Structures are given as structure tokens and as C-alpha cells.
């Protein structure tokens, strides 16, 4: 849960607290056939009165801070899990057009993140299968954990990988580009997202 992102150590600590407050509201939820999961419907509004603290947020393409900051890491995890299932994502927002931080320790492809803001930007998915699914999420002192369960083994596996990723200079600016693809064995390739994001950190990093 703690990443080295400039001078944000206290905001990172606050994010850990925010995630520890939000995860119990989602963990154990069942999404039955035909039902839609809504992140904000479960987590609800966040405020200092409910124990949430100022964490790192992104506003108008810049890193800033706000009460409840860090929820994107929570929905990032859920999104990554859902991409490995036949469940259908019905609402997903991304920090479009910017690459804010270098990939220190990052293990998932660029462009598979999420952007959420209470009562404005939600994360939702629908169970179009004939079996229920369950989300299990929790934190300890270091990590945010997640797993997704269902009643029968899936007949296929999903693999997400970037293709054609690189950096290019356009005028005075540097842009990062890649195409993320979701591949379920050799049966199907599906484009998840095409990225073209302005790099907001020194290229030396």
C-alpha cells in the first residue's frame, strides 16, 4: 500500500488507514447472476467524521490531496481481478492522458488502473454468468489483498499484457503509448485500452 512517490509519505500512511476502513464494506459481498456490483453503493461517502484522512488524489491531471484519498488503489485491485473473469465491466474510468508516476515496483500493465470519485465516477461490473461470484478483500500492515471466488472452476484462463509499449517525444513533451490486450488462451483477443499518456515525471526516472 505504500509506494515511494516523492514527498508523500504521510499521505501514503493515511491511505493505509482509508483502505482499512473501506475494505470491510466490500469483503464477502456476493454478486449473483444478473446483479451489478457498485463500488460506491457499498463503500458510501467518505469523510473525516467517519475516520477517513487526507490521502493522495489526482485532480485536473495533477497529484494533490483530499479526504479519502487512495480509493483508486482499491478499485485498481478489483478491476484487475474482474479482468480475469467473464464478468462484464459496465462503468470504468481512468486517469486519461497522463502518466504521473514511474513504474517503481509496478507489476501490472500501464493503463489498467481506475479513477473513482464519490457520487461522480464509479466502478461497476455485472455478473452475466449463471453462477455467483464473491469478492474477498482485506489489508494488513503492508498490503492490500484480494481474491475472487465462484462455485465452479472456469473453463478458460485470462492473461493481460501490453503490446507495442514505448515512449515517444512529440514536440517538447514525452508521451507513453501501449495497447493492452486481454487474451483468453488462443481463442480470443480483446482490446482493453489504447494508451497515449503524457509523461509527468523526469525521463531520467
Secondary structure by P-SEA (a helix, b strand, c coil): ccccccccaaaaaaaaaaaaacccccccccccccbbbbcccccccccccccccccbbbccccccccccccaaaaaaaaaaaaaaccccccccccccccccccccccccccccccccccccccccccccccbbbbbbbbcccccccccccccccccbbbbbbbccccccccccbbbbbbbbbbbccccccccccccbbbbcccccc
